[in-house]
Amino acid sequence: MNNKNKILEMDNVVKIFGGLKANNGVSFEVEKGEIRGLIGPNGSGKTTLINQITGIYDATEGHIRYKGKKINGLQPDVIAAMGIMRTFQVARVFLNMTVLENMLIPAFTQGQSNNEANTRAEELLDFALLSRLKNKPTKSLSGGQFMLLQIVRGFMRKGLELYVMDEPFAGVHQSIKGIIIKSIKMMNQDKNVTFLIVSHEMATISSLCSKVTVLDKGARIAEGSMKEVANIPEVIDAYLGG
Amino acid sequence: MDLHLFSQFLISGLIMGVLYCLMSMGINFIYGIMKVINWSMGEFFMIGAFIQYLLLESFIGSEYWYIGVIISACAVFVLGALVQVILIKPMFVGIIEAKMEYVTIITIALAIFLRNLALLIGGPYIYTPPDYAKPTQLLTLPLSGNRLVAFIGALVLLGLFYFFIKKSWTGKAFQGVAQNRAGVQTSGVNVLRYDMLAFGLGTALAGAGGALMAPIFSVHPLCGLAPTIRGFEIIVIAGLGSIPGILVAGLLLGFAESLGSAFISPSFVDIYGFILLVIVLSIKPYGMFGKAERTV
């Protein structure tokens, strides 16, 4: 699966907000087909980093390259059109639309046919066990279902290659967490989608990701398998505040 | 007062209420998409009215007034979209603090500019376009033909607009932009383009209103002022962001003005809406259909 193709390269990325350096020269690479974990204590700059990958912010310095092409500074919709989808920690769903309509929004922007989009949406909703709610208003769903819907909505995009997730497991019920993990594995194996997952759930990240990148105080401090990084003193310090 | 006269005032209220809704719908739509209040809506109404007057007097003739309404609306759409691209979009690119304050100032300045431009071009005169229709009768009630066709025109426009937003894919994308800007943007929707379309469409509704109501309110540089005030009154009464609320509040305002004129005095017609507004706000501070705050 790891064909050594770099899909995402972070090259000395710096992000400054006023007097705060949220990212301080972050560099790492993600290979195509990988499920990469991005971990670090609160305030280590994980979300800021993925906000730059997905165009919410531009990097103050440095470059972000996707399949060799610089993407920082592009608008989020342009980045989405290149095959990068993302989820937010607080699920960004459309509360006053039905569940099915939520699913169809990414398909619409690609001009997929109604038939094609509907079939795909139904399949994914089936998989996520949300089918029976498809015509219900989204606001009637639970918090965990918001997250699940947000995640499977991203799978609606044809040509999805990189999926960036911000805390997909935070505050969701075990059974929903199971579905999310299953969907990540399925899309990774069947469609070779690359994942970059920010999470605090170490056990889940450990079982899902062969490699994790650790951030602390805006900088990359370690990279490797969960086992490897867990023994690095800097990582232990960062987490335990040593 | 006999029933005959009373029903006449009710119908008059109904007609004016629906006409005011057109204006509110435009203000509300632009706010929904961009979270920006466009204070120059009345001037787009006035421009729509002026274009219609010019078309009827010099080009297409009064019998084709309905084509004039369509052309006026399209012209105002283009103008609105241009204004958005040139003046408002720059506030939405990159992270600009207090962008809403800047945009508010821009739209107020634009209102003053357009009003004075109209004064410069057309002079301080009142132009009255020819009637769209002869006075008519609804059963036994006499009815102004102009008001009746403007009413039907406004209903058609509101219906088309509602259908477009609720049923079309572009309409769904607009709903997405209104409900969750970052969510829709990271799904691949070019929100800046939708902002432009929304500003164009919202101002086009005002322009169509101006063209439809040209024979009722006449055409002059300040003719958009009264309908704009009504438009804002309706939005406050309804609660910002509610489409059904706008229809209900629009009709209530129409009835309040019409019945107030009948029972109290027509001299205070501009005040009845405000009285209604004060009553509604004292009972429901967020408006009849408004919510306490926006969700993310």
Interface residues (C-beta under 8 A of the other chain):
Chain A: T54 G55 I56 Y57 D58 Q75 P76 D77 V78 A80 A81 M85 R86 F88 V90 R92 V93 F94 L95 N96 M97 E101 L104 I105 P106 F108 T109 Q110 Q150 R153 G154 R157
Chain B: G94 I95 W169 K172 A173 Q175 G176 Q179 N180 A182 G183 V184 Q185 T186 S187 G188 V189 N190 V191 L192 T295 V296
